[in-house]
Amino acid sequence: MTIRTAGEHGLLVETGALAVSHRLDALLRAERPEGVAEIVPGPESVLVVAPGADPAALRGLLEGLLSAATAAASGPSAEGAVVVVPVTYDGADLAAVARETGLGVDEVVARHSGRELVVGWLGFAPGFAYLTGLDPLLHVPRLATPRTSVPAGSVAVAGPYSAVYPSASPGGWRLLGRTSLRIWDVAAEPPSLFRPGTRVRFEPT
């Protein structure tokens, strides 16, 4: 685990594990250091952009927080917020996913909604959360040709992840259904309903 310079005002903390990224992100947000403008967690890193901070002092602070996050991640997982997402399972790719996995449509729905997922990180588009912990039997590849537009609220899977499209955008994930729950609102604080570490449970409607 190392801390690298990233651009003129950034430090990239290489955490080595998603759980450590989550803990470090939570520590930084609980008591944001002076001068820190952005905190961007990833699967095995956290980018800290701090144009108003002393680089040496910030690096020392991050080293201490990284040690605390690593120790915390080795213990029992802290229970985060749970967001229940109501889903109408009528997606355009639901039947195809059932065929590719050898499961019935009802079993695809049951496996997708039958376990809690965890927000790993956000990327691709504002509010787009990569949900980890998807049932391995539902790991299917993206579409060979992405759609030019996927409606906001679409619930999808691709590889080992699931997601809810926060806004209309191009996309190649397999669409299982849709939700009326608004997960991205620029007028809200925070604008995203999902944060790294948030637990998510899909509920058929």
C-alpha positions in Angstrom: 0.0 0.0 0.0 1.5 3.2 -1.2 0.7 6.9 -1.7 1.6 8.4 -5.0 1.4 11.9 -6.4 -1.4 12.3 -8.9 -1.3 15.5 -10.9 -0.6 18.9 -9.4 -2.9 18.7 -6.4 -3.7 15.1 -5.9 -2.5 12.1 -3.9 -3.5 8.6 -4.9 -3.7 6.2 -1.9 -3.3 2.6 -3.1 -5.3 0.7 -0.5 -5.0 -2.8 -2.1 -8.6 -3.8 -1.2 -12.1 -2.5 -1.6 -12.9 -2.8 2.1 -9.9 -0.6 2.9 -11.0 1.9 0.3 -14.4 2.1 1.9 -13.0 2.6 5.4 -10.6 5.3 4.2 -13.3 7.1 2.3 -15.5 7.1 5.4 -12.7 8.4 7.6 -12.0 11.2 5.2 -15.6 12.2 4.8 -16.3 12.1 8.6 -13.7 14.7 9.3 -12.6 16.2 5.9 -9.1 17.5 6.2 -8.6 21.2 5.5 -8.0 22.0 1.8 -9.4 18.7 0.5 -11.7 19.4 -2.5 -12.4 15.9 -3.8 -12.4 12.3 -2.5 -12.7 9.7 -5.2 -12.8 6.1 -3.9 -12.0 3.2 -6.3 -11.8 -0.6 -6.0 -8.2 -0.5 -4.6 -7.5 3.2 -4.3 -8.7 6.5 -3.0 -7.8 9.7 -4.9 -7.6 12.8 -2.7 -7.5 16.2 -4.5 -6.4 19.0 -2.2 -5.3 22.2 -3.9 -5.5 24.1 -0.6 -3.4 21.6 1.5 0.2 21.3 2.4 1.3 18.2 0.4 3.7 16.9 3.1 1.2 17.4 5.9 -1.6 15.7 3.9 0.6 12.8 3.0 1.4 12.2 6.7 -2.2 12.4 7.6 -3.2 10.0 4.9 -0.6 7.5 6.0 -2.1 7.5 9.5 -5.7 7.2 8.2 -4.6 4.4 5.8 -3.2 2.4 8.8 -6.5 3.0 10.7 -8.6 2.0 7.7 -6.5 -1.2 7.1 -6.9 -2.2 10.8 -10.6 -1.5 10.8 -11.1 -3.4 7.5 -9.6 -6.6 9.1 -12.2 -6.6 11.8 -16.0 -7.1 11.5 -17.6 -5.1 8.8 -19.5 -2.1 9.9 -23.2 -2.1 8.9 -23.9 0.7 6.5 -27.2 2.1 5.2 -29.5 -0.2 3.3 -31.3 1.0 0.3 -34.3 -1.0 -0.9 -34.8 -0.7 -4.6 -38.2 -1.8 -5.9 -37.9 -3.4 -9.3 -40.3 -4.4 -12.0 -38.5 -7.3 -13.7 -39.5 -6.9 -17.3 -36.2 -5.9 -18.9 -35.4 -6.4 -22.5 -32.5 -8.8 -21.7 -34.2 -10.8 -18.9 -35.1 -13.8 -21.1 -31.7 -13.7 -22.8 -29.9 -13.8 -19.4 -32.1 -16.7 -18.4 -31.1 -18.6 -21.6 -27.4 -17.8 -21.2 -27.2 -18.9 -17.6 -29.4 -21.9 -18.0 -31.8 -20.6 -15.4 -35.5 -19.9 -15.6 -36.7 -16.3 -15.6 -38.1 -16.6 -12.2 -34.9 -18.0 -10.8 -32.9 -15.1 -12.4 -35.2 -12.7 -10.6 -34.9 -14.7 -7.3 -31.1 -14.7 -7.5 -30.8 -11.1 -8.3 -33.1 -10.0 -5.5 -32.1 -12.7 -3.1 -29.0 -11.2 -1.6 -27.7 -7.8 -0.5 -25.2 -6.1 -2.8 -22.7 -3.5 -1.8 -21.8 -0.3 -3.6 -18.2 -0.7 -4.5 -17.5 2.6 -6.2 -19.1 5.2 -8.5 -17.9 5.8 -12.1 -18.8 5.9 -15.8 -21.4 8.6 -15.2 -22.5 10.8 -12.3 -24.3 8.5 -9.8 -23.6 5.3 -11.6 -22.7 2.8 -8.8 -21.0 -0.5 -9.4 -22.8 -3.0 -7.0 -20.6 -5.9 -5.9 -21.7 -9.3 -4.6 -23.8 -10.4 -7.5 -24.7 -14.1 -7.6 -21.9 -15.8 -9.6 -24.6 -17.6 -11.8 -25.7 -14.2 -13.1 -22.3 -13.1 -14.3 -22.9 -12.5 -18.0 -20.9 -10.4 -20.5 -22.0 -7.0 -21.8 -23.9 -6.7 -25.0 -21.6 -7.0 -28.1 -23.2 -3.8 -29.4 -24.2 -1.2 -26.7 -27.5 0.5 -26.9 -27.4 4.1 -27.9 -29.7 5.0 -25.0 -30.7 3.2 -21.8 -33.6 4.8 -19.8 -32.9 6.2 -16.3 -33.9 3.7 -13.6 -32.9 0.6 -15.7 -31.7 -2.2 -13.5 -28.9 -4.2 -15.2 -26.1 -6.7 -14.8 -22.7 -7.1 -16.5 -19.9 -9.3 -15.5 -19.7 -9.5 -11.7 -21.7 -6.3 -11.1 -25.2 -5.0 -11.0 -26.3 -1.3 -11.4 -29.1 1.1 -11.7 -28.8 3.6 -14.5 -29.0 7.0 -12.8 -29.9 8.9 -16.0 -30.5 8.1 -19.6 -27.2 7.2 -21.3 -25.7 4.8 -23.8 -24.9 1.4 -22.2 -24.2 -2.2 -22.9 -25.3 -3.8 -19.6 -28.0 -6.5 -19.7 -31.3 -5.0 -18.7 -33.3 -7.1 -16.1 -35.9 -4.5 -15.2 -36.6 -1.0 -14.0 -37.2 1.0 -10.9 -39.1 4.2 -10.2 -36.7 5.0 -7.3 -34.7 8.1 -8.1 -31.1 7.4 -7.3 -29.6 10.6 -8.7 -30.9 14.1 -8.0 -28.6 17.1 -8.6 -30.8 19.2 -6.2 -30.3 16.7 -3.3 -27.4 16.6 -0.8 -25.7 14.3 -1.5 -27.0 14.0 -5.1 -26.5 10.2 -5.2 -28.6 7.8 -3.1 -25.6 5.4 -3.3 -22.3 5.9 -1.6 -19.4 3.4 -1.4 -20.3 0.8 1.2 -24.0 1.3 0.9 -25.9 -2.0 1.0 -28.5 -2.4 -1.7 -31.4 -4.9 -1.8 -33.6 -5.3 -4.9 -37.2 -6.1 -4.2 -39.5 -7.4 -7.0 -42.8 -5.5 -7.4 
